[in-house]
Amino acid sequence: MKFPKPYTLSAISEIINAKYVGDKNFEILGMNEIHVVEKGDIVFVDHPKYYDKALQSKASVVLINKDVPCPDGKALLISEDPFSDFNKLTNFFKPFKASLKPISDSAIIGKTS
Protein backbone atom coordinates (compact mmCIF):
# COMPACT_ATOMS: atom_id res chain seq x y z
CA MET A 1 0.00 0.00 0.00
CA LYS A 2 1.32 3.42 -0.91
CA PHE A 3 0.63 6.34 1.42
CA PRO A 4 -1.28 9.36 0.07
CA LYS A 5 1.88 11.41 0.71
CA PRO A 6 5.36 10.68 2.09
CA TYR A 7 5.61 10.40 5.87
CA THR A 8 8.67 10.81 8.06
CA LEU A 9 10.12 8.15 10.32
CA SER A 10 9.27 10.24 13.38
CA ALA A 11 5.65 10.72 12.24
CA ILE A 12 5.18 6.97 11.76
CA SER A 13 6.82 6.26 15.12
CA GLU A 14 4.31 8.60 16.79
CA ILE A 15 1.35 6.82 15.16
CA ILE A 16 2.38 3.46 16.63
CA ASN A 17 4.26 4.80 19.68
CA ALA A 18 7.50 3.03 18.74
CA LYS A 19 11.17 3.91 19.16
CA TYR A 20 13.02 4.59 15.91
CA VAL A 21 16.60 4.26 14.71
CA GLY A 22 17.60 6.58 11.90
CA ASP A 23 17.09 10.13 10.72
CA LYS A 24 13.79 11.48 12.07
CA ASN A 25 13.10 12.95 8.60
CA PHE A 26 13.74 9.63 6.79
CA GLU A 27 11.04 9.45 4.10
CA ILE A 28 8.56 6.57 4.03
CA LEU A 29 6.32 6.05 1.01
CA GLY A 30 4.23 3.01 1.96
CA MET A 31 4.12 -0.42 3.55
CA ASN A 32 3.89 -3.98 2.34
CA GLU A 33 4.48 -7.64 3.14
CA ILE A 34 7.95 -9.13 2.76
CA HIS A 35 7.26 -10.83 -0.60
CA VAL A 36 6.30 -7.64 -2.45
CA VAL A 37 8.00 -4.89 -0.45
CA GLU A 38 9.68 -2.06 -2.41
CA LYS A 39 12.16 0.69 -1.66
CA GLY A 40 10.43 3.33 0.45
CA ASP A 41 8.19 0.77 2.20
CA ILE A 42 7.89 -0.47 5.76
CA VAL A 43 8.00 -4.21 6.35
CA PHE A 44 7.46 -5.94 9.70
CA VAL A 45 9.24 -8.89 11.25
CA ASP A 46 8.55 -10.49 14.63
CA HIS A 47 10.47 -13.77 14.58
CA PRO A 48 14.26 -14.22 14.71
CA LYS A 49 14.08 -16.76 11.89
CA TYR A 50 13.08 -13.95 9.49
CA TYR A 51 15.15 -11.01 10.82
CA ASP A 52 17.85 -11.30 8.14
CA LYS A 53 15.33 -11.62 5.32
CA ALA A 54 13.53 -8.45 6.43
CA LEU A 55 16.72 -6.51 7.12
CA GLN A 56 18.14 -7.43 3.71
CA SER A 57 14.88 -6.87 1.81
CA LYS A 58 14.11 -3.93 -0.48
CA ALA A 59 12.23 -2.29 2.41
CA SER A 60 13.58 1.04 3.56
CA VAL A 61 12.16 0.64 7.08
CA VAL A 62 11.97 -2.52 9.16
CA LEU A 63 9.41 -2.70 11.98
CA ILE A 64 11.06 -5.18 14.34
CA ASN A 65 10.80 -6.40 17.94
CA LYS A 66 14.51 -6.37 18.80
CA ASP A 67 17.32 -3.83 18.92
CA VAL A 68 19.58 -4.82 16.02
CA PRO A 69 22.22 -2.93 14.04
CA CYS A 70 20.53 -0.75 11.42
CA PRO A 71 21.63 -1.59 7.87
CA ASP A 72 23.06 1.26 5.79
CA GLY A 73 20.41 3.22 3.92
CA LYS A 74 17.58 1.93 6.10
CA ALA A 75 15.77 2.88 9.28
CA LEU A 76 14.22 0.79 12.06
CA LEU A 77 11.06 1.03 14.11
CA ILE A 78 11.44 -0.92 17.36
CA SER A 79 8.17 -2.31 18.70
CA GLU A 80 7.11 -4.89 21.28
CA ASP A 81 4.50 -6.20 18.84
CA PRO A 82 5.38 -5.45 15.19
CA PHE A 83 2.41 -7.42 13.83
CA SER A 84 -0.11 -5.36 15.83
CA ASP A 85 1.67 -2.13 14.99
CA PHE A 86 1.70 -3.01 11.28
CA ASN A 87 -2.07 -3.55 11.56
CA LYS A 88 -2.43 -0.17 13.32
CA LEU A 89 -0.68 1.47 10.40
CA THR A 90 -2.94 -0.38 7.95
CA ASN A 91 -6.03 0.85 9.80
CA PHE A 92 -4.61 4.37 10.01
CA PHE A 93 -3.90 4.66 6.29
CA LYS A 94 -6.73 2.51 4.95
CA PRO A 95 -9.50 2.18 7.53
CA PHE A 96 -12.19 -0.41 6.98
CA LYS A 97 -15.34 0.97 5.35
CA ALA A 98 -18.39 -1.24 5.43
CA SER A 99 -20.33 -1.60 2.20
CA LEU A 100 -23.77 -0.06 2.28
CA LYS A 101 -25.05 -1.87 -0.83
CA PRO A 102 -24.41 -5.23 -2.50
CA ILE A 103 -22.90 -3.75 -5.69
CA SER A 104 -20.71 -0.66 -5.54
CA ASP A 105 -21.48 2.31 -7.78
CA SER A 106 -17.91 2.08 -9.05
CA ALA A 107 -18.22 -1.62 -10.03
CA ILE A 108 -17.81 -2.49 -13.71
CA ILE A 109 -19.65 -5.69 -14.55
CA GLY A 110 -19.06 -7.35 -17.90
CA LYS A 111 -21.94 -8.62 -20.07
CA THR A 112 -20.78 -12.23 -19.67
CA SER A 113 -20.02 -12.04 -15.94
mmCIF file of the C-alpha atoms, coordinates in Angstrom:
data_MODEL
# 
_entry.id   MODEL 
# 
loop_
_atom_site.group_PDB 
_atom_site.id 
_atom_site.type_symbol 
_atom_site.label_atom_id 
_atom_site.label_alt_id 
_atom_site.label_comp_id 
_atom_site.label_asym_id 
_atom_site.label_entity_id 
_atom_site.label_seq_id 
_atom_site.pdbx_PDB_ins_code 
_atom_site.Cartn_x 
_atom_site.Cartn_y 
_atom_site.Cartn_z 
_atom_site.occupancy 
_atom_site.B_iso_or_equiv 
_atom_site.pdbx_formal_charge 
_atom_site.auth_seq_id 
_atom_site.auth_comp_id 
_atom_site.auth_asym_id 
_atom_site.auth_atom_id 
_atom_site.pdbx_PDB_model_num 
ATOM 1   C CA . MET A 1 1   ? 0.000   0.000   0.000   1.00 0.00 ? 1   MET A CA 1 
ATOM 2   C CA . LYS A 1 2   ? 1.316   3.422   -0.912  1.00 0.00 ? 2   LYS A CA 1 
ATOM 3   C CA . PHE A 1 3   ? 0.632   6.338   1.421   1.00 0.00 ? 3   PHE A CA 1 
ATOM 4   C CA . PRO A 1 4   ? -1.276  9.361   0.071   1.00 0.00 ? 4   PRO A CA 1 
ATOM 5   C CA . LYS A 1 5   ? 1.878   11.406  0.707   1.00 0.00 ? 5   LYS A CA 1 
ATOM 6   C CA . PRO A 1 6   ? 5.363   10.683  2.090   1.00 0.00 ? 6   PRO A CA 1 
ATOM 7   C CA . TYR A 1 7   ? 5.612   10.398  5.870   1.00 0.00 ? 7   TYR A CA 1 
ATOM 8   C CA . THR A 1 8   ? 8.674   10.811  8.059   1.00 0.00 ? 8   THR A CA 1 
ATOM 9   C CA . LEU A 1 9   ? 10.117  8.154   10.318  1.00 0.00 ? 9   LEU A CA 1 
ATOM 10  C CA . SER A 1 10  ? 9.273   10.241  13.382  1.00 0.00 ? 10  SER A CA 1 
ATOM 11  C CA . ALA A 1 11  ? 5.651   10.722  12.243  1.00 0.00 ? 11  ALA A CA 1 
ATOM 12  C CA . ILE A 1 12  ? 5.181   6.971   11.762  1.00 0.00 ? 12  ILE A CA 1 
ATOM 13  C CA . SER A 1 13  ? 6.820   6.257   15.121  1.00 0.00 ? 13  SER A CA 1 
ATOM 14  C CA . GLU A 1 14  ? 4.308   8.601   16.787  1.00 0.00 ? 14  GLU A CA 1 
ATOM 15  C CA . ILE A 1 15  ? 1.349   6.821   15.159  1.00 0.00 ? 15  ILE A CA 1 
ATOM 16  C CA . ILE A 1 16  ? 2.384   3.464   16.630  1.00 0.00 ? 16  ILE A CA 1 
ATOM 17  C CA . ASN A 1 17  ? 4.262   4.796   19.675  1.00 0.00 ? 17  ASN A CA 1 
ATOM 18  C CA . ALA A 1 18  ? 7.503   3.028   18.744  1.00 0.00 ? 18  ALA A CA 1 
ATOM 19  C CA . LYS A 1 19  ? 11.171  3.914   19.163  1.00 0.00 ? 19  LYS A CA 1 
ATOM 20  C CA . TYR A 1 20  ? 13.016  4.587   15.912  1.00 0.00 ? 20  TYR A CA 1 
ATOM 21  C CA . VAL A 1 21  ? 16.604  4.261   14.707  1.00 0.00 ? 21  VAL A CA 1 
ATOM 22  C CA . GLY A 1 22  ? 17.605  6.585   11.897  1.00 0.00 ? 22  GLY A CA 1 
ATOM 23  C CA . ASP A 1 23  ? 17.085  10.134  10.720  1.00 0.00 ? 23  ASP A CA 1 
ATOM 24  C CA . LYS A 1 24  ? 13.790  11.482  12.066  1.00 0.00 ? 24  LYS A CA 1 
ATOM 25  C CA . ASN A 1 25  ? 13.101  12.946  8.595   1.00 0.00 ? 25  ASN A CA 1 
ATOM 26  C CA . PHE A 1 26  ? 13.740  9.632   6.789   1.00 0.00 ? 26  PHE A CA 1 
ATOM 27  C CA . GLU A 1 27  ? 11.039  9.453   4.104   1.00 0.00 ? 27  GLU A CA 1 
ATOM 28  C CA . ILE A 1 28  ? 8.561   6.566   4.027   1.00 0.00 ? 28  ILE A CA 1 
ATOM 29  C CA . LEU A 1 29  ? 6.318   6.046   1.015   1.00 0.00 ? 29  LEU A CA 1 
ATOM 30  C CA . GLY A 1 30  ? 4.227   3.007   1.960   1.00 0.00 ? 30  GLY A CA 1 
ATOM 31  C CA . MET A 1 31  ? 4.116   -0.417  3.546   1.00 0.00 ? 31  MET A CA 1 
ATOM 32  C CA . ASN A 1 32  ? 3.892   -3.982  2.335   1.00 0.00 ? 32  ASN A CA 1 
ATOM 33  C CA . GLU A 1 33  ? 4.482   -7.635  3.144   1.00 0.00 ? 33  GLU A CA 1 
ATOM 34  C CA . ILE A 1 34  ? 7.945   -9.128  2.761   1.00 0.00 ? 34  ILE A CA 1 
ATOM 35  C CA . HIS A 1 35  ? 7.263   -10.830 -0.597  1.00 0.00 ? 35  HIS A CA 1 
ATOM 36  C CA . VAL A 1 36  ? 6.300   -7.638  -2.452  1.00 0.00 ? 36  VAL A CA 1 
ATOM 37  C CA . VAL A 1 37  ? 8.003   -4.887  -0.454  1.00 0.00 ? 37  VAL A CA 1 
ATOM 38  C CA . GLU A 1 38  ? 9.684   -2.059  -2.407  1.00 0.00 ? 38  GLU A CA 1 
ATOM 39  C CA . LYS A 1 39  ? 12.164  0.694   -1.657  1.00 0.00 ? 39  LYS A CA 1 
ATOM 40  C CA . GLY A 1 40  ? 10.432  3.335   0.450   1.00 0.00 ? 40  GLY A CA 1 
ATOM 41  C CA . ASP A 1 41  ? 8.191   0.769   2.199   1.00 0.00 ? 41  ASP A CA 1 
ATOM 42  C CA . ILE A 1 42  ? 7.893   -0.469  5.763   1.00 0.00 ? 42  ILE A CA 1 
ATOM 43  C CA . VAL A 1 43  ? 7.995   -4.215  6.352   1.00 0.00 ? 43  VAL A CA 1 
ATOM 44  C CA . PHE A 1 44  ? 7.461   -5.939  9.698   1.00 0.00 ? 44  PHE A CA 1 
ATOM 45  C CA . VAL A 1 45  ? 9.242   -8.892  11.247  1.00 0.00 ? 45  VAL A CA 1 
ATOM 46  C CA . ASP A 1 46  ? 8.545   -10.491 14.627  1.00 0.00 ? 46  ASP A CA 1 
ATOM 47  C CA . HIS A 1 47  ? 10.474  -13.768 14.577  1.00 0.00 ? 47  HIS A CA 1 
ATOM 48  C CA . PRO A 1 48  ? 14.263  -14.215 14.712  1.00 0.00 ? 48  PRO A CA 1 
ATOM 49  C CA . LYS A 1 49  ? 14.077  -16.755 11.887  1.00 0.00 ? 49  LYS A CA 1 
ATOM 50  C CA . TYR A 1 50  ? 13.081  -13.952 9.489   1.00 0.00 ? 50  TYR A CA 1 
ATOM 51  C CA . TYR A 1 51  ? 15.145  -11.013 10.823  1.00 0.00 ? 51  TYR A CA 1 
ATOM 52  C CA . ASP A 1 52  ? 17.848  -11.300 8.138   1.00 0.00 ? 52  ASP A CA 1 
ATOM 53  C CA . LYS A 1 53  ? 15.325  -11.616 5.318   1.00 0.00 ? 53  LYS A CA 1 
ATOM 54  C CA . ALA A 1 54  ? 13.528  -8.455  6.427   1.00 0.00 ? 54  ALA A CA 1 
ATOM 55  C CA . LEU A 1 55  ? 16.721  -6.511  7.124   1.00 0.00 ? 55  LEU A CA 1 
ATOM 56  C CA . GLN A 1 56  ? 18.144  -7.429  3.710   1.00 0.00 ? 56  GLN A CA 1 
ATOM 57  C CA . SER A 1 57  ? 14.877  -6.873  1.806   1.00 0.00 ? 57  SER A CA 1 
ATOM 58  C CA . LYS A 1 58  ? 14.112  -3.927  -0.481  1.00 0.00 ? 58  LYS A CA 1 
ATOM 59  C CA . ALA A 1 59  ? 12.229  -2.290  2.412   1.00 0.00 ? 59  ALA A CA 1 
ATOM 60  C CA . SER A 1 60  ? 13.578  1.041   3.565   1.00 0.00 ? 60  SER A CA 1 
ATOM 61  C CA . VAL A 1 61  ? 12.162  0.644   7.077   1.00 0.00 ? 61  VAL A CA 1 
ATOM 62  C CA . VAL A 1 62  ? 11.968  -2.520  9.161   1.00 0.00 ? 62  VAL A CA 1 
ATOM 63  C CA . LEU A 1 63  ? 9.411   -2.697  11.982  1.00 0.00 ? 63  LEU A CA 1 
ATOM 64  C CA . ILE A 1 64  ? 11.063  -5.179  14.342  1.00 0.00 ? 64  ILE A CA 1 
ATOM 65  C CA . ASN A 1 65  ? 10.800  -6.400  17.936  1.00 0.00 ? 65  ASN A CA 1 
ATOM 66  C CA . LYS A 1 66  ? 14.510  -6.375  18.797  1.00 0.00 ? 66  LYS A CA 1 
ATOM 67  C CA . ASP A 1 67  ? 17.319  -3.826  18.916  1.00 0.00 ? 67  ASP A CA 1 
ATOM 68  C CA . VAL A 1 68  ? 19.578  -4.816  16.025  1.00 0.00 ? 68  VAL A CA 1 
ATOM 69  C CA . PRO A 1 69  ? 22.217  -2.925  14.036  1.00 0.00 ? 69  PRO A CA 1 
ATOM 70  C CA . CYS A 1 70  ? 20.535  -0.754  11.424  1.00 0.00 ? 70  CYS A CA 1 
ATOM 71  C CA . PRO A 1 71  ? 21.626  -1.591  7.867   1.00 0.00 ? 71  PRO A CA 1 
ATOM 72  C CA . ASP A 1 72  ? 23.061  1.261   5.792   1.00 0.00 ? 72  ASP A CA 1 
ATOM 73  C CA . GLY A 1 73  ? 20.410  3.222   3.918   1.00 0.00 ? 73  GLY A CA 1 
ATOM 74  C CA . LYS A 1 74  ? 17.584  1.926   6.105   1.00 0.00 ? 74  LYS A CA 1 
ATOM 75  C CA . ALA A 1 75  ? 15.767  2.876   9.282   1.00 0.00 ? 75  ALA A CA 1 
ATOM 76  C CA . LEU A 1 76  ? 14.224  0.793   12.058  1.00 0.00 ? 76  LEU A CA 1 
ATOM 77  C CA . LEU A 1 77  ? 11.061  1.031   14.107  1.00 0.00 ? 77  LEU A CA 1 
ATOM 78  C CA . ILE A 1 78  ? 11.444  -0.919  17.363  1.00 0.00 ? 78  ILE A CA 1 
ATOM 79  C CA . SER A 1 79  ? 8.175   -2.314  18.705  1.00 0.00 ? 79  SER A CA 1 
ATOM 80  C CA . GLU A 1 80  ? 7.112   -4.890  21.277  1.00 0.00 ? 80  GLU A CA 1 
ATOM 81  C CA . ASP A 1 81  ? 4.496   -6.202  18.837  1.00 0.00 ? 81  ASP A CA 1 
ATOM 82  C CA . PRO A 1 82  ? 5.381   -5.450  15.193  1.00 0.00 ? 82  PRO A CA 1 
ATOM 83  C CA . PHE A 1 83  ? 2.411   -7.419  13.835  1.00 0.00 ? 83  PHE A CA 1 
ATOM 84  C CA . SER A 1 84  ? -0.114  -5.362  15.830  1.00 0.00 ? 84  SER A CA 1 
ATOM 85  C CA . ASP A 1 85  ? 1.666   -2.127  14.991  1.00 0.00 ? 85  ASP A CA 1 
ATOM 86  C CA . PHE A 1 86  ? 1.697   -3.009  11.279  1.00 0.00 ? 86  PHE A CA 1 
ATOM 87  C CA . ASN A 1 87  ? -2.067  -3.545  11.559  1.00 0.00 ? 87  ASN A CA 1 
ATOM 88  C CA . LYS A 1 88  ? -2.430  -0.173  13.323  1.00 0.00 ? 88  LYS A CA 1 
ATOM 89  C CA . LEU A 1 89  ? -0.685  1.475   10.396  1.00 0.00 ? 89  LEU A CA 1 
ATOM 90  C CA . THR A 1 90  ? -2.936  -0.381  7.952   1.00 0.00 ? 90  THR A CA 1 
ATOM 91  C CA . ASN A 1 91  ? -6.029  0.850   9.798   1.00 0.00 ? 91  ASN A CA 1 
ATOM 92  C CA . PHE A 1 92  ? -4.611  4.368   10.012  1.00 0.00 ? 92  PHE A CA 1 
ATOM 93  C CA . PHE A 1 93  ? -3.901  4.657   6.291   1.00 0.00 ? 93  PHE A CA 1 
ATOM 94  C CA . LYS A 1 94  ? -6.734  2.505   4.949   1.00 0.00 ? 94  LYS A CA 1 
ATOM 95  C CA . PRO A 1 95  ? -9.497  2.178   7.528   1.00 0.00 ? 95  PRO A CA 1 
ATOM 96  C CA . PHE A 1 96  ? -12.192 -0.413  6.980   1.00 0.00 ? 96  PHE A CA 1 
ATOM 97  C CA . LYS A 1 97  ? -15.340 0.974   5.347   1.00 0.00 ? 97  LYS A CA 1 
ATOM 98  C CA . ALA A 1 98  ? -18.394 -1.239  5.435   1.00 0.00 ? 98  ALA A CA 1 
ATOM 99  C CA . SER A 1 99  ? -20.329 -1.598  2.204   1.00 0.00 ? 99  SER A CA 1 
ATOM 100 C CA . LEU A 1 100 ? -23.774 -0.065  2.280   1.00 0.00 ? 100 LEU A CA 1 
ATOM 101 C CA . LYS A 1 101 ? -25.046 -1.874  -0.825  1.00 0.00 ? 101 LYS A CA 1 
ATOM 102 C CA . PRO A 1 102 ? -24.406 -5.232  -2.501  1.00 0.00 ? 102 PRO A CA 1 
ATOM 103 C CA . ILE A 1 103 ? -22.900 -3.748  -5.686  1.00 0.00 ? 103 ILE A CA 1 
ATOM 104 C CA . SER A 1 104 ? -20.705 -0.664  -5.541  1.00 0.00 ? 104 SER A CA 1 
ATOM 105 C CA . ASP A 1 105 ? -21.482 2.309   -7.781  1.00 0.00 ? 105 ASP A CA 1 
ATOM 106 C CA . SER A 1 106 ? -17.912 2.078   -9.048  1.00 0.00 ? 106 SER A CA 1 
ATOM 107 C CA . ALA A 1 107 ? -18.216 -1.625  -10.034 1.00 0.00 ? 107 ALA A CA 1 
ATOM 108 C CA . ILE A 1 108 ? -17.813 -2.487  -13.709 1.00 0.00 ? 108 ILE A CA 1 
ATOM 109 C CA . ILE A 1 109 ? -19.655 -5.688  -14.549 1.00 0.00 ? 109 ILE A CA 1 
ATOM 110 C CA . GLY A 1 110 ? -19.064 -7.345  -17.898 1.00 0.00 ? 110 GLY A CA 1 
ATOM 111 C CA . LYS A 1 111 ? -21.943 -8.621  -20.074 1.00 0.00 ? 111 LYS A CA 1 
ATOM 112 C CA . THR A 1 112 ? -20.780 -12.231 -19.674 1.00 0.00 ? 112 THR A CA 1 
ATOM 113 C CA . SER A 1 113 ? -20.022 -12.044 -15.941 1.00 0.00 ? 113 SER A CA 1 
# 
